[in-house]
């Protein structure tokens, strides 16, 4: 088995790609951490402290029903225009 020696520019390019892959991995971790800490984390904390009930589940704990009455009106053109 013979080892072919790669040209200098190919060896430099491969080395550079190894270095940039490591930097890219670290950069991705830093960006995701900052995104979470500066955006998602404070919003989640404010929601938790504000006790928001986005799914309207708080009433279910007291035995209330989860049933929502449906709109039983017949579909017509004027009603569809108002909805949009």
N, CA, C and O atoms as a Tinker XYZ file with bonds, in Angstrom:
   336  protein
     1  N      0.844000   -1.165000    0.000000    73     2
     2  CA     0.000000    0.000000    0.000000    64     1     3
     3  C      0.894000    1.235000    0.000000    63     2     4     5
     4  O      1.754000    1.392000    0.867000    81     3
     5  N      0.687000    2.090000   -0.960000    73     3     6
     6  CA     1.503000    3.292000   -1.065000    64     5     7
     7  C      0.728000    4.488000   -0.545000    63     6     8     9
     8  O     -0.474000    4.627000   -0.775000    81     7
     9  N      1.432000    5.327000    0.147000    73     7    10
    10  CA     0.830000    6.541000    0.676000    64     9    11
    11  C      1.127000    7.675000   -0.285000    63    10    12    13
    12  O      2.285000    8.022000   -0.516000    81    11
    13  N      0.092000    8.238000   -0.831000    73    11    14
    14  CA     0.293000    9.390000   -1.692000    64    13    15
    15  C      0.381000   10.641000   -0.826000    63    14    16    17
    16  O     -0.421000   10.846000    0.085000    81    15
    17  N      1.343000   11.444000   -1.123000    73    15    18
    18  CA     1.489000   12.683000   -0.376000    64    17    19
    19  C      0.601000   13.738000   -1.020000    63    18    20    21
    20  O      0.698000   14.013000   -2.216000    81    19
    21  N     -0.271000   14.324000   -0.195000    73    19    22
    22  CA    -1.188000   15.338000   -0.696000    64    21    23
    23  C     -0.447000   16.648000   -0.902000    63    22    24    25
    24  O      0.534000   16.926000   -0.212000    81    23
    25  N     -0.908000   17.449000   -1.842000    73    23    26
    26  CA    -0.295000   18.766000   -2.030000    64    25    27
    27  C     -0.496000   19.632000   -0.781000    63    26    28    29
    28  O     -1.403000   19.398000    0.018000    81    27
    29  N      0.352000   20.611000   -0.639000    73    27    30
    30  CA     0.330000   21.480000    0.532000    64    29    31
    31  C     -1.019000   22.160000    0.709000    63    30    32    33
    32  O     -1.527000   22.236000    1.828000    81    31
    33  N     -1.601000   22.651000   -0.363000    73    31    34
    34  CA    -2.875000   23.366000   -0.231000    64    33    35
    35  C     -3.987000   22.433000    0.253000    63    34    36    37
    36  O     -4.884000   22.886000    0.965000    81    35
    37  N     -3.961000   21.165000   -0.102000    73    35    38
    38  CA    -4.968000   20.208000    0.377000    64    37    39
    39  C     -4.783000   19.926000    1.860000    63    38    40    41
    40  O     -5.758000   19.848000    2.607000    81    39
    41  N     -3.552000   19.775000    2.282000    73    39    42
    42  CA    -3.293000   19.538000    3.698000    64    41    43
    43  C     -3.681000   20.754000    4.535000    63    42    44    45
    44  O     -4.260000   20.610000    5.612000    81    43
    45  N     -3.361000   21.955000    4.041000    73    43    46
    46  CA    -3.749000   23.169000    4.748000    64    45    47
    47  C     -5.270000   23.305000    4.825000    63    46    48    49
    48  O     -5.812000   23.694000    5.859000    81    47
    49  N     -5.950000   22.983000    3.729000    73    47    50
    50  CA    -7.407000   23.082000    3.709000    64    49    51
    51  C     -8.032000   22.098000    4.695000    63    50    52    53
    52  O     -8.957000   22.465000    5.420000    81    51
    53  N     -7.555000   20.879000    4.738000    73    51    54
    54  CA    -8.088000   19.878000    5.675000    64    53    55
    55  C     -7.844000   20.299000    7.130000    63    54    56    57
    56  O     -8.722000   20.143000    7.978000    81    55
    57  N     -6.662000   20.825000    7.410000    73    55    58
    58  CA    -6.375000   21.305000    8.754000    64    57    59
    59  C     -7.267000   22.471000    9.143000    63    58    60    61
    60  O     -7.777000   22.540000   10.261000    81    59
    61  N     -7.446000   23.391000    8.193000    73    59    62
    62  CA    -8.304000   24.534000    8.440000    64    61    63
    63  C     -9.742000   24.092000    8.711000    63    62    64    65
    64  O    -10.396000   24.640000    9.599000    81    63
    65  N    -10.236000   23.119000    7.966000    73    63    66
    66  CA   -11.601000   22.626000    8.156000    64    65    67
    67  C    -11.769000   21.960000    9.525000    63    66    68    69
    68  O    -12.836000   22.073000   10.128000    81    67
    69  N    -10.754000   21.277000   10.023000    73    67    70
    70  CA   -10.819000   20.687000   11.355000    64    69    71
    71  C    -10.909000   21.768000   12.430000    63    70    72    73
    72  O    -11.680000   21.651000   13.383000    81    71
    73  N    -10.113000   22.818000   12.263000    73    71    74
    74  CA   -10.126000   23.923000   13.226000    64    73    75
    75  C    -11.482000   24.633000   13.197000    63    74    76    77
    76  O    -12.052000   24.914000   14.252000    81    75
    77  N    -12.001000   24.925000   12.008000    73    75    78
    78  CA   -13.267000   25.651000   11.908000    64    77    79
    79  C    -14.441000   24.807000   12.389000    63    78    80    81
    80  O    -15.431000   25.357000   12.872000    81    79
    81  N    -14.353000   23.489000   12.268000    73    79    82
    82  CA   -15.428000   22.629000   12.787000    64    81    83
    83  C    -15.514000   22.756000   14.303000    63    82    84    85
    84  O    -16.609000   22.808000   14.863000    81    83
    85  N    -14.376000   22.806000   14.959000    73    83    86
    86  CA   -14.379000   22.983000   16.421000    64    85    87
    87  C    -14.925000   24.351000   16.809000    63    86    88    89
    88  O    -15.736000   24.458000   17.729000    81    87
    89  N    -14.487000   25.396000   16.116000    73    87    90
    90  CA   -14.995000   26.737000   16.403000    64    89    91
    91  C    -16.500000   26.821000   16.142000    63    90    92    93
    92  O    -17.228000   27.460000   16.901000    81    91
    93  N    -16.959000   26.184000   15.080000    73    91    94
    94  CA   -18.386000   26.189000   14.764000    64    93    95
    95  C    -19.204000   25.518000   15.844000    63    94    96    97
    96  O    -20.282000   26.001000   16.192000    81    95
    97  N    -18.715000   24.418000   16.380000    73    95    98
    98  CA   -19.418000   23.717000   17.446000    64    97    99
    99  C    -19.527000   24.595000   18.688000    63    98   100   101
   100  O    -20.596000   24.702000   19.290000    81    99
   101  N    -18.423000   25.219000   19.066000    73    99   102
   102  CA   -18.420000   26.090000   20.245000    64   101   103
   103  C    -19.316000   27.305000   20.005000    63   102   104   105
   104  O    -20.057000   27.716000   20.897000    81   103
   105  N    -19.251000   27.867000   18.828000    73   103   106
   106  CA   -20.065000   29.036000   18.513000    64   105   107
   107  C    -21.549000   28.692000   18.570000    63   106   108   109
   108  O    -22.345000   29.499000   19.051000    81   107
   109  N    -21.935000   27.523000   18.096000    73   107   110
   110  CA   -23.324000   27.094000   18.167000    64   109   111
   111  C    -23.784000   26.983000   19.606000    63   110   112   113
   112  O    -24.881000   27.432000   19.939000    81   111
   113  N    -22.971000   26.397000   20.464000    73   111   114
   114  CA   -23.328000   26.278000   21.871000    64   113   115
   115  C    -23.491000   27.648000   22.528000    63   114   116   117
   116  O    -24.415000   27.855000   23.314000    81   115
   117  N    -22.608000   28.568000   22.212000    73   115   118
   118  CA   -22.671000   29.913000   22.808000    64   117   119
   119  C    -23.926000   30.638000   22.332000    63   118   120   121
   120  O    -24.620000   31.264000   23.133000    81   119
   121  N    -24.222000   30.560000   21.047000    73   119   122
   122  CA   -25.407000   31.245000   20.512000    64   121   123
   123  C    -26.674000   30.669000   21.116000    63   122   124   125
   124  O    -27.567000   31.427000   21.496000    81   123
   125  N    -26.781000   29.352000   21.215000    73   123   126
   126  CA   -27.963000   28.737000   21.801000    64   125   127
   127  C    -28.105000   29.081000   23.282000    63   126   128   129
   128  O    -29.215000   29.314000   23.762000    81   127
   129  N    -27.006000   29.114000   23.995000    73   127   130
   130  CA   -27.061000   29.466000   25.415000    64   129   131
   131  C    -27.523000   30.915000   25.590000    63   130   132   133
   132  O    -28.358000   31.194000   26.451000    81   131
   133  N    -26.998000   31.828000   24.797000    73   131   134
   134  CA   -27.414000   33.225000   24.881000    64   133   135
   135  C    -28.880000   33.391000   24.491000    63   134   136   137
   136  O    -29.610000   34.157000   25.120000    81   135
   137  N    -29.305000   32.682000   23.465000    73   135   138
   138  CA   -30.701000   32.739000   23.036000    64   137   139
   139  C    -31.623000   32.298000   24.167000    63   138   140   141
   140  O    -32.649000   32.931000   24.418000    81   139
   141  N    -31.263000   31.225000   24.843000    73   139   142
   142  CA   -32.089000   30.744000   25.942000    64   141   143
   143  C    -32.046000   31.722000   27.122000    63   142   144   145
   144  O    -33.089000   32.086000   27.665000    81   143
   145  N    -30.862000   32.139000   27.511000    73   143   146
   146  CA   -30.729000   32.989000   28.693000    64   145   147
   147  C    -31.340000   34.376000   28.513000    63   146   148   149
   148  O    -31.873000   34.947000   29.464000    81   147
   149  N    -31.268000   34.917000   27.304000    73   147   150
   150  CA   -31.736000   36.282000   27.091000    64   149   151
   151  C    -33.155000   36.382000   26.544000    63   150   152   153
   152  O    -33.769000   37.445000   26.630000    81   151
   153  N    -33.688000   35.299000   25.985000    73   151   154
   154  CA   -35.015000   35.389000   25.395000    64   153   155
   155  C    -35.995000   34.390000   26.000000    63   154   156   157
   156  O    -37.008000   34.793000   26.571000    81   155
   157  N    -35.717000   33.132000   25.887000    73   155   158
   158  CA   -36.666000   32.113000   26.324000    64   157   159
   159  C    -36.758000   32.060000   27.849000    63   158   160   161
   160  O    -37.857000   31.958000   28.394000    81   159
   161  N    -35.648000   32.126000   28.529000    73   159   162
   162  CA   -35.644000   32.049000   29.981000    64   161   163
   163  C    -36.463000   33.136000   30.650000    63   162   164   165
   164  O    -37.322000   32.815000   31.471000    81   163
   165  N    -36.238000   34.424000   30.337000    73   163   166
   166  CA   -37.031000   35.483000   30.974000    64   165   167
   167  C    -38.526000   35.401000   30.643000    63   166   168   169
   168  O    -39.360000   35.686000   31.502000    81   167
   169  N    -38.871000   35.019000   29.424000    73   167   170
   170  CA   -40.284000   34.886000   29.066000    64   169   171
   171  C    -40.920000   33.772000   29.876000    63   170   172   173
   172  O    -42.032000   33.932000   30.380000    81   171
   173  N    -40.232000   32.648000   30.010000    73   171   174
   174  CA   -40.751000   31.531000   30.805000    64   173   175
   175  C    -40.869000   31.922000   32.273000    63   174   176   177
   176  O    -41.840000   31.560000   32.937000    81   175
   177  N    -39.896000   32.650000   32.776000    73   175   178
   178  CA   -39.935000   33.080000   34.175000    64   177   179
   179  C    -41.088000   34.052000   34.417000    63   178   180   181
   180  O    -41.789000   33.939000   35.422000    81   179
   181  N    -41.288000   34.998000   33.514000    73   179   182
   182  CA   -42.388000   35.951000   33.647000    64   181   183
   183  C    -43.734000   35.237000   33.561000    63   182   184   185
   184  O    -44.666000   35.578000   34.288000    81   183
   185  N    -43.835000   34.270000   32.696000    73   183   186
   186  CA   -45.079000   33.502000   32.575000    64   185   187
   187  C    -45.344000   32.716000   33.847000    63   186   188   189
   188  O    -46.479000   32.653000   34.319000    81   187
   189  N    -44.306000   32.124000   34.398000    73   187   190
   190  CA   -44.468000   31.342000   35.611000    64   189   191
   191  C    -44.842000   32.242000   36.793000    63   190   192   193
   192  O    -45.721000   31.900000   37.584000    81   191
   193  N    -44.177000   33.382000   36.909000    73   191   194
   194  CA   -44.467000   34.291000   38.013000    64   193   195
   195  C    -45.825000   34.964000   37.851000    63   194   196   197
   196  O    -46.489000   35.276000   38.840000    81   195
   197  N    -46.235000   35.185000   36.610000    73   195   198
   198  CA   -47.538000   35.791000   36.345000    64   197   199
   199  C    -48.672000   34.794000   36.422000    63   198   200   201
   200  O    -49.842000   35.163000   36.318000    81   199
   201  N    -48.328000   33.528000   36.605000    73   199   202
   202  CA   -49.305000   32.450000   36.715000    64   201   203
   203  C    -50.287000   32.451000   35.550000    63   202   204   205
   204  O    -51.493000   32.301000   35.742000    81   203
   205  N    -49.761000   32.621000   34.343000    73   203   206
   206  CA   -50.601000   32.610000   33.151000    64   205   207
   207  C    -51.130000   31.198000   32.915000    63   206   208   209
   208  O    -50.428000   30.213000   33.142000    81   207
   209  N    -52.372000   31.115000   32.457000    73   207   210
   210  CA   -53.019000   29.831000   32.190000    64   209   211
   211  C    -53.406000   29.795000   30.715000    63   210   212   213
   212  O    -54.576000   29.948000   30.365000    81   211
   213  N    -52.415000   29.591000   29.860000    73   211   214
   214  CA   -52.642000   29.643000   28.426000    64   213   215
   215  C    -53.522000   28.498000   27.924000    63   214   216   217
   216  O    -54.189000   28.644000   26.900000    81   215
   217  N    -53.533000   27.375000   28.620000    73   215   218
   218  CA   -54.337000   26.234000   28.198000    64   217   219
   219  C    -55.690000   26.183000   28.899000    63   218   220   221
   220  O    -56.474000   25.261000   28.671000    81   219
   221  N    -55.964000   27.156000   29.739000    73   219   222
   222  CA   -57.237000   27.249000   30.461000    64   221   223
   223  C    -57.531000   25.958000   31.224000    63   222   224   225
   224  O    -58.634000   25.418000   31.144000    81   223
   225  N    -56.547000   25.477000   31.956000    73   223   226
   226  CA   -56.692000   24.242000   32.709000    64   225   227
   227  C    -56.990000   24.490000   34.180000    63   226   228   229
   228  O    -57.314000   23.548000   34.903000    81   227
   229  N    -56.892000   25.719000   34.637000    73   227   230
   230  CA   -57.046000   26.003000   36.056000    64   229   231
   231  C    -58.459000   25.655000   36.542000    63   230   232   233
   232  O    -58.618000   25.173000   37.664000    81   231
   233  N    -59.472000   25.889000   35.726000    73   231   234
   234  CA   -60.836000   25.580000   36.118000    64   233   235
   235  C    -61.108000   24.088000   36.186000    63   234   236   237
   236  O    -62.055000   23.668000   36.852000    81   235
   237  N    -60.315000   23.291000   35.527000    73   235   238
   238  CA   -60.527000   21.843000   35.534000    64   237   239
   239  C    -60.188000   21.231000   36.882000    63   238   240   241
   240  O    -60.694000   20.156000   37.205000    81   239
   241  N    -59.362000   21.870000   37.664000    73   239   242
   242  CA   -58.988000   21.341000   38.973000    64   241   243
   243  C    -60.174000   21.355000   39.946000    63   242   244   245
   244  O    -60.247000   20.529000   40.856000    81   243
   245  N    -61.092000   22.288000   39.748000    73   243   246
   246  CA   -62.253000   22.371000   40.629000    64   245   247
   247  C    -63.407000   21.506000   40.135000    63   246   248   249
   248  O    -64.518000   21.612000   40.654000    81   247
   249  N    -63.170000   20.670000   39.161000    73   247   250
   250  CA   -64.206000   19.775000   38.663000    64   249   251
   251  C    -65.037000   20.377000   37.550000    63   250   252   253
   252  O    -66.068000   19.812000   37.183000    81   251
   253  N    -64.628000   21.488000   37.013000    73   251   254
   254  CA   -65.372000   22.086000   35.910000    64   253   255
   255  C    -65.192000   21.245000   34.655000    63   254   256   257
   256  O    -64.258000   20.449000   34.558000    81   255
   257  N    -66.073000   21.424000   33.717000    73   255   258
   258  CA   -66.033000   20.647000   32.486000    64   257   259
   259  C    -65.102000   21.316000   31.471000    63   258   260   261
   260  O    -64.945000   22.537000   31.471000    81   259
   261  N    -64.501000   20.521000   30.628000    73   259   262
   262  CA   -63.648000   21.039000   29.567000    64   261   263
   263  C    -64.427000   21.218000   28.273000    63   262   264   265
   264  O    -63.845000   21.520000   27.231000    81   263
   265  N    -65.733000   21.034000   28.335000    73   263   266
   266  CA   -66.573000   21.131000   27.151000    64   265   267
   267  C    -66.695000   22.583000   26.710000    63   266   268   269
   268  O    -66.937000   23.467000   27.532000    81   267
   269  N    -66.528000   22.829000   25.411000    73   267   270
   270  CA   -66.759000   24.140000   24.817000    64   269   271
   271  C    -67.915000   24.011000   23.851000    63   270   272   273
   272  O    -67.897000   23.145000   22.977000    81   271
   273  N    -68.911000   24.851000   23.991000    73   271   274
   274  CA   -70.061000   24.796000   23.088000    64   273   275
   275  C    -69.618000   25.197000   21.689000    63   274   276   277
   276  O    -68.859000   26.148000   21.502000    81   275
   277  N    -70.109000   24.452000   20.721000    73   275   278
   278  CA   -69.721000   24.748000   19.340000    64   277   279
   279  C    -70.667000   25.775000   18.748000    63   278   280   281
   280  O    -71.786000   25.965000   19.224000    81   279
   281  N    -70.199000   26.428000   17.706000    73   279   282
   282  CA   -71.010000   27.395000   16.988000    64   281   283
   283  C    -71.839000   26.613000   15.976000    63   282   284   285
   284  O    -71.293000   26.043000   15.032000    81   283
   285  N    -73.146000   26.584000   16.167000    73   283   286
   286  CA   -73.983000   25.742000   15.314000    64   285   287
   287  C    -74.714000   26.527000   14.234000    63   286   288   289
   288  O    -75.667000   26.018000   13.643000    81   287
   289  N    -74.292000   27.741000   13.971000    73   287   290
   290  CA   -74.944000   28.531000   12.920000    64   289   291
   291  C    -74.591000   27.947000   11.558000    63   290   292   293
   292  O    -73.510000   27.394000   11.359000    81   291
   293  N    -75.539000   28.084000   10.618000    73   291   294
   294  CA   -75.297000   27.574000    9.277000    64   293   295
   295  C    -74.243000   28.446000    8.591000    63   294   296   297
   296  O    -74.259000   29.668000    8.742000    81   295
   297  N    -73.344000   27.838000    7.850000    73   295   298
   298  CA   -72.342000   28.639000    7.139000    64   297   299
   299  C    -72.981000   29.405000    5.982000    63   298   300   301
   300  O    -73.743000   28.843000    5.196000    81   299
   301  N    -72.665000   30.672000    5.892000    73   299   302
   302  CA   -73.128000   31.463000    4.758000    64   301   303
   303  C    -72.032000   32.446000    4.368000    63   302   304   305
   304  O    -71.050000   32.615000    5.090000    81   303
   305  N    -72.207000   33.085000    3.233000    73   303   306
   306  CA   -71.173000   33.952000    2.672000    64   305   307
   307  C    -70.907000   35.173000    3.552000    63   306   308   309
   308  O    -69.749000   35.541000    3.750000    81   307
   309  N    -71.936000   35.798000    4.074000    73   307   310
   310  CA   -71.754000   36.999000    4.898000    64   309   311
   311  C    -70.989000   36.671000    6.193000    63   310   312   313
   312  O    -70.130000   37.439000    6.625000    81   311
   313  N    -71.307000   35.546000    6.790000    73   311   314
   314  CA   -70.623000   35.147000    8.015000    64   313   315
   315  C    -69.149000   34.838000    7.739000    63   314   316   317
   316  O    -68.281000   35.135000    8.560000    81   315
   317  N    -68.880000   34.249000    6.592000    73   315   318
   318  CA   -67.490000   33.935000    6.224000    64   317   319
   319  C    -66.701000   35.233000    5.974000    63   318   320   321
   320  O    -65.515000   35.310000    6.294000    81   319
   321  N    -67.348000   36.226000    5.415000    73   319   322
   322  CA   -66.663000   37.504000    5.178000    64   321   323
   323  C    -66.324000   38.196000    6.496000    63   322   324   325
   324  O    -65.283000   38.844000    6.605000    81   323
   325  N    -67.193000   38.065000    7.494000    73   323   326
   326  CA   -66.945000   38.678000    8.793000    64   325   327
   327  C    -65.814000   37.983000    9.529000    63   326   328   329
   328  O    -65.083000   38.620000   10.287000    81   327
   329  N    -65.663000   36.688000    9.315000    73   327   330
   330  CA   -64.633000   35.921000   10.022000    64   329   331
   331  C    -63.233000   36.237000    9.534000    63   330   332   333
   332  O    -62.269000   36.081000   10.284000    81   331
   333  N    -63.106000   36.674000    8.305000    73   331   334
   334  CA   -61.753000   36.909000    7.778000    64   333   335
   335  C    -61.288000   38.292000    7.956000    63   334   336
   336  O    -60.171000   38.623000    7.559000    81   335
